[in-house]
Amino acid sequence: MTRGRAVVLAGVVAGVVSTLVQIVLWLAAGNPFPAILYRDARLAAAIVSGPSVLQPADAFDARIMLLATAVHFVLSVVFAGILAPIVERRSTTQALVRGAAFGVALYAVDLHLMTLVSPWFEVSRGAITLAAHVAFGVSAALACAALRPRDVR
């Protein structure tokens, strides 16, 4: 497997894992589901479509869901590409620690720094979103380590 393919696959895997973690935590916390999923989809879609797609926040819209999914996975692949050299040639334990730290840093950038540009993301700040970002970093690190080309192991 080429390095590029490994990064793409790692990004997709981590994007799926982080979404599943977030959904499980929303359900465990008693958040209104699927309304909160629709809200967060609109937040992601607004990155490319602008804030006009934010309302109605809790309504299903197939176009918004597809756009949000595309944004989520493109960003997941980009972030996996950033993480890959950070975990390259590290032990599994080191990769996990670096992945978790990357997830925390990504949360800080996404939910605090980027809200200067996209203030609508402030509503999703919190422990569940932080946990989903950490899950992203850990699963991306593990996937990068498992999928890296043989010559780099």
Backbone bond lengths (Angstrom), bond angles and torsions (degrees), N, CA, C in turn:
res aa  C-N    CA-C-N  psi(-1)  N-CA   C-N-CA  omega(-1)  CA-C   N-CA-C  phi
1 M - - - 1.450 - - 1.522 108.85 -
2 T 1.306 116.89 135.22 1.465 120.38 179.22 1.522 109.86 -74.93
3 R 1.302 115.82 160.43 1.469 121.43 178.85 1.530 110.40 -59.08
4 G 1.332 117.11 -42.68 1.464 120.62 -179.95 1.517 112.65 -62.12
5 R 1.316 116.16 -44.56 1.472 119.61 178.19 1.516 111.16 -64.69
6 A 1.321 116.52 -38.65 1.466 120.61 178.82 1.523 110.62 -62.03
7 V 1.317 117.10 -42.29 1.468 121.29 179.82 1.526 110.27 -65.70
8 V 1.328 117.04 -43.44 1.469 120.19 178.95 1.526 109.98 -60.70
9 L 1.309 116.36 -48.28 1.460 119.78 -179.68 1.527 111.18 -63.77
10 A 1.306 117.67 -41.34 1.469 121.54 178.07 1.522 110.40 -61.51
11 G 1.325 117.07 -41.72 1.458 120.74 178.18 1.513 112.29 -63.66
12 V 1.319 116.75 -42.24 1.465 120.71 179.00 1.532 110.21 -65.82
13 V 1.325 116.49 -46.68 1.473 120.42 178.92 1.528 110.01 -58.53
14 A 1.319 117.27 -48.42 1.462 121.17 -178.27 1.528 111.46 -66.32
15 G 1.325 117.16 -35.53 1.461 120.28 176.09 1.514 111.85 -62.97
16 V 1.320 116.76 -40.91 1.467 121.13 178.21 1.527 110.06 -68.31
17 V 1.330 116.56 -48.03 1.470 120.43 -178.60 1.526 111.01 -59.51
18 S 1.306 117.42 -47.31 1.469 119.61 -177.99 1.525 111.50 -64.20
19 T 1.324 117.41 -36.67 1.460 120.36 177.36 1.525 110.66 -65.69
20 L 1.323 117.00 -44.35 1.464 120.40 179.10 1.533 111.41 -62.98
21 V 1.332 116.47 -41.48 1.474 120.17 177.40 1.523 109.57 -60.82
22 Q 1.314 116.93 -45.00 1.460 120.09 -178.97 1.531 111.21 -62.87
23 I 1.310 117.23 -43.16 1.468 120.65 179.71 1.527 110.70 -63.27
24 V 1.323 117.05 -45.85 1.468 120.49 179.10 1.528 110.47 -60.03
25 L 1.323 117.14 -43.21 1.466 120.68 179.86 1.530 111.78 -68.04
26 W 1.332 117.19 -38.68 1.477 119.39 174.85 1.514 110.59 -58.70
27 L 1.334 116.10 -47.17 1.463 120.56 -179.30 1.529 110.93 -63.02
28 A 1.340 116.56 -44.45 1.468 121.11 179.89 1.528 111.24 -62.68
29 A 1.317 117.31 -33.43 1.465 121.91 -178.94 1.533 112.36 -84.32
30 G 1.330 116.16 -5.64 1.462 119.28 179.62 1.514 114.42 79.21
31 N 1.333 116.43 19.38 1.462 118.98 176.84 1.530 109.86 -66.66
32 P 1.321 117.45 149.83 1.469 119.57 -179.49 1.521 111.10 -69.54
33 F 1.315 114.63 110.56 1.455 120.29 -177.89 1.509 108.62 -114.11
34 P 1.302 120.80 133.89 1.455 129.79 14.17 1.533 114.73 -93.71
35 A 1.339 118.34 6.07 1.465 120.30 -176.85 1.532 112.29 -54.42
36 I 1.335 117.51 -40.02 1.463 119.99 -179.05 1.531 111.14 -69.01
37 L 1.323 117.03 -31.80 1.467 121.06 175.11 1.530 109.92 -65.42
38 Y 1.317 116.64 -44.28 1.468 120.51 178.94 1.527 110.69 -63.65
39 R 1.338 116.59 -39.17 1.471 120.18 177.56 1.520 110.52 -61.13
40 D 1.336 116.50 -49.17 1.459 119.61 -177.88 1.528 111.86 -67.11
41 A 1.327 117.15 -32.24 1.463 119.91 174.96 1.519 109.94 -62.11
42 R 1.305 116.95 -41.54 1.472 120.29 178.35 1.524 111.42 -65.73
43 L 1.323 117.25 -35.67 1.469 120.48 176.97 1.524 110.22 -60.87
44 A 1.336 116.25 -45.25 1.464 120.71 -179.85 1.522 111.24 -68.16
45 A 1.322 117.32 -43.11 1.467 120.91 179.99 1.523 111.32 -62.69
46 A 1.315 116.41 -32.11 1.468 120.42 -179.43 1.521 112.62 -66.12
47 I 1.325 117.96 -18.13 1.462 120.46 177.04 1.525 110.01 -59.48
48 V 1.330 116.81 -39.05 1.466 120.17 -178.82 1.522 113.28 -104.38
49 S 1.333 117.72 -24.84 1.468 119.95 -176.95 1.518 113.59 -100.98
50 G 1.318 117.16 -12.05 1.451 120.23 -178.31 1.517 111.93 90.14
51 P 1.328 116.41 168.58 1.466 121.43 -173.30 1.531 115.11 -67.56
52 S 1.302 118.07 -8.99 1.468 119.71 179.43 1.528 112.22 -63.15
53 V 1.336 118.89 -20.58 1.470 121.72 -179.22 1.522 112.72 -86.76
54 L 1.317 117.90 -1.16 1.462 120.98 -175.63 1.521 113.64 -71.51
55 Q 1.309 118.22 -21.85 1.469 121.61 -177.69 1.513 110.86 -117.53
56 P 1.314 118.52 142.30 1.471 128.16 -3.69 1.527 110.12 -76.40
57 A 1.304 116.30 131.35 1.464 122.20 -170.09 1.522 114.42 -60.32
58 D 1.314 117.53 -35.63 1.462 119.03 -172.48 1.532 113.73 -106.80
59 A 1.321 117.27 18.53 1.463 120.92 -178.64 1.524 111.35 -100.54
60 F 1.326 116.14 141.66 1.456 121.55 177.19 1.526 109.56 -74.91
61 D 1.334 115.06 136.80 1.457 122.37 174.25 1.528 105.81 -145.92
62 A 1.331 116.62 116.22 1.466 120.85 -175.37 1.520 111.80 -59.35
63 R 1.318 118.03 -39.64 1.468 121.44 -179.90 1.527 110.22 -63.24
64 I 1.314 116.27 -43.30 1.474 120.95 178.59 1.527 110.03 -63.89
65 M 1.323 117.12 -43.62 1.467 120.45 -179.62 1.529 111.16 -62.34
66 L 1.320 117.44 -42.60 1.475 120.70 178.76 1.528 110.84 -65.44
67 L 1.319 116.84 -44.31 1.457 120.83 179.44 1.533 110.53 -63.86
68 A 1.322 116.82 -44.10 1.467 120.82 179.21 1.523 111.18 -63.18
69 T 1.319 116.54 -39.59 1.467 120.47 178.37 1.523 110.40 -63.57
70 A 1.324 116.31 -43.25 1.468 120.14 178.07 1.525 110.72 -62.02
71 V 1.323 117.43 -46.54 1.468 121.55 179.05 1.527 109.68 -60.38
72 H 1.325 116.46 -46.18 1.474 121.41 -178.28 1.530 111.02 -58.68
73 F 1.325 116.79 -46.43 1.461 118.57 -176.25 1.523 113.13 -77.22
74 V 1.306 118.29 -32.77 1.474 119.45 174.26 1.530 109.07 -62.40
75 L 1.328 116.58 -47.27 1.466 119.42 178.66 1.528 111.34 -64.68
76 S 1.321 117.65 -37.16 1.467 120.61 178.60 1.526 111.30 -61.32
77 V 1.313 116.49 -41.59 1.467 120.50 178.57 1.527 110.24 -68.14
78 V 1.320 117.37 -42.56 1.473 120.88 178.09 1.527 109.78 -59.88
79 F 1.337 116.54 -47.19 1.468 119.74 -178.99 1.522 111.91 -66.88
80 A 1.325 118.10 -36.09 1.468 120.53 175.30 1.527 109.93 -63.96
81 G 1.327 116.37 -35.81 1.464 120.41 177.06 1.519 112.29 -65.45
82 I 1.315 116.21 -33.72 1.468 120.34 176.85 1.526 110.04 -72.52
83 L 1.325 116.14 -39.53 1.466 120.78 -177.50 1.524 113.01 -73.39
84 A 1.316 117.92 -33.38 1.468 121.58 -173.25 1.536 113.40 -50.48
85 P 1.328 120.00 -50.70 1.468 117.69 179.90 1.530 113.41 -69.85
86 I 1.315 117.30 -19.91 1.467 121.04 178.89 1.529 110.43 -72.28
87 V 1.342 116.60 -31.99 1.466 120.23 -178.38 1.521 113.05 -102.42
88 E 1.323 116.01 -4.51 1.461 120.17 -178.48 1.526 110.49 -61.31
89 R 1.315 115.01 138.67 1.473 122.69 177.62 1.529 113.21 60.56
90 R 1.302 116.39 30.75 1.469 121.54 177.39 1.516 108.92 -112.93
91 S 1.315 115.62 156.11 1.461 119.48 174.21 1.526 108.23 -67.39
92 T 1.314 115.67 165.69 1.462 119.49 178.85 1.525 110.71 -59.04
93 T 1.324 116.80 -43.13 1.466 120.38 179.39 1.522 110.89 -61.71
94 Q 1.324 117.22 -46.03 1.465 120.60 178.72 1.525 110.97 -63.23
95 A 1.328 116.95 -40.07 1.463 120.66 178.56 1.525 110.53 -63.38
96 L 1.329 117.34 -41.43 1.470 120.81 178.52 1.518 111.93 -63.05
97 V 1.320 115.85 -45.40 1.470 120.31 179.60 1.523 110.12 -63.42
98 R 1.319 116.95 -45.44 1.465 120.68 178.88 1.528 110.85 -65.14
99 G 1.335 116.78 -38.33 1.462 120.17 177.55 1.518 111.92 -63.76
100 A 1.334 116.50 -43.15 1.464 120.35 178.19 1.527 110.76 -63.56
101 A 1.322 116.81 -44.25 1.470 120.44 177.89 1.526 110.91 -62.71
102 F 1.327 116.14 -39.48 1.462 120.66 176.84 1.530 110.02 -61.01
103 G 1.329 116.92 -42.17 1.458 120.69 178.56 1.517 111.92 -60.96
104 V 1.327 117.12 -42.18 1.471 120.84 177.96 1.527 110.01 -64.30
105 A 1.327 116.75 -44.62 1.467 120.43 179.02 1.530 110.76 -63.81
106 L 1.311 116.62 -40.40 1.459 121.27 178.67 1.526 110.63 -63.04
107 Y 1.327 117.02 -40.87 1.463 121.16 175.69 1.528 110.23 -59.27
108 A 1.329 116.57 -46.65 1.463 120.15 -179.27 1.524 111.04 -60.37
109 V 1.315 116.86 -42.97 1.468 120.69 179.17 1.528 110.42 -67.59
110 D 1.339 116.20 -50.91 1.467 120.72 -175.91 1.522 113.28 -64.28
111 L 1.325 117.23 -44.59 1.460 120.17 -170.38 1.522 114.66 -100.83
112 H 1.331 116.90 -5.38 1.458 119.02 178.39 1.529 111.70 -124.09
113 L 1.316 117.75 -51.30 1.463 120.01 -179.58 1.531 111.45 -73.87
114 M 1.326 116.61 -47.31 1.471 119.78 -176.66 1.523 112.96 -69.69
115 T 1.327 117.79 -16.61 1.465 118.85 177.37 1.535 111.37 -70.37
116 L 1.314 116.24 -11.14 1.468 118.53 171.92 1.530 110.09 -68.11
117 V 1.332 116.46 -30.49 1.461 122.54 178.95 1.533 111.03 -96.09
118 S 1.311 115.83 -39.12 1.467 122.46 -177.77 1.530 108.95 -124.43
119 P 1.318 117.71 77.63 1.471 120.73 -172.93 1.526 113.92 -63.68
120 W 1.314 118.28 -16.28 1.461 120.60 -179.32 1.520 113.17 -66.10
121 F 1.340 118.08 -15.05 1.462 120.29 179.18 1.529 112.94 -76.10
122 E 1.325 118.07 -13.40 1.469 120.19 -179.94 1.526 111.89 -54.60
123 V 1.329 117.53 -34.01 1.463 122.24 -177.50 1.532 112.46 -62.89
124 S 1.309 117.94 -21.89 1.467 119.26 -177.24 1.532 113.17 -100.83
125 R 1.324 117.10 9.14 1.464 119.41 174.83 1.520 109.93 -66.26
126 G 1.317 116.11 144.65 1.460 119.21 174.87 1.515 112.23 148.93
127 A 1.317 114.26 179.73 1.462 121.56 -174.06 1.526 112.54 -62.49
128 I 1.322 117.53 -37.49 1.462 119.54 -177.92 1.524 110.34 -67.31
129 T 1.307 117.20 -43.90 1.458 120.40 178.88 1.525 110.70 -67.21
130 L 1.322 116.97 -37.30 1.467 120.53 175.23 1.533 109.97 -61.64
131 A 1.322 117.34 -46.51 1.467 120.87 179.23 1.528 111.12 -60.93
132 A 1.325 117.27 -39.21 1.468 120.64 178.36 1.525 110.89 -64.95
133 H 1.331 117.33 -37.76 1.464 120.68 177.59 1.533 111.26 -68.26
134 V 1.320 116.88 -39.25 1.470 120.02 176.58 1.531 109.29 -65.35
135 A 1.326 116.95 -42.37 1.470 120.37 177.00 1.520 110.47 -60.37
136 F 1.333 116.96 -38.55 1.462 120.09 176.38 1.526 109.81 -60.19
137 G 1.331 117.05 -51.64 1.467 120.78 -177.09 1.516 112.86 -60.66
138 V 1.329 116.43 -43.30 1.468 120.46 -179.21 1.527 110.67 -67.03
139 S 1.331 116.87 -46.92 1.469 118.77 -177.87 1.523 111.06 -69.77
140 A 1.325 118.18 -35.11 1.466 120.03 176.24 1.525 110.67 -65.68
141 A 1.334 116.76 -41.06 1.470 120.35 178.63 1.522 110.89 -63.08
142 L 1.326 116.35 -44.15 1.466 119.81 178.91 1.521 111.18 -64.46
143 A 1.318 116.27 -43.00 1.467 119.86 179.77 1.523 110.50 -65.42
144 C 1.324 117.78 -42.41 1.471 120.56 177.99 1.532 110.44 -60.18
145 A 1.330 115.96 -42.84 1.463 119.66 -179.72 1.528 111.08 -66.19
146 A 1.321 116.93 -40.91 1.464 120.65 -178.34 1.517 112.78 -73.07
147 L 1.323 116.86 -29.77 1.468 120.73 -172.97 1.513 114.82 -102.74
148 R 1.336 116.95 -4.25 1.465 117.58 -176.37 1.522 110.75 -61.04
149 P 1.320 115.86 149.77 1.465 119.51 -179.92 1.530 110.72 -56.81
150 R 1.294 115.77 147.60 1.471 122.13 -175.81 1.525 113.14 -57.54
151 D 1.321 118.33 -32.34 1.465 120.74 -177.20 1.527 112.68 -72.07
152 V 1.328 117.85 -9.70 1.452 120.63 -178.60 1.522 111.43 -102.33
153 R 1.314 118.04 -9.67 1.474 120.88 -176.01 1.473 113.29 -71.15
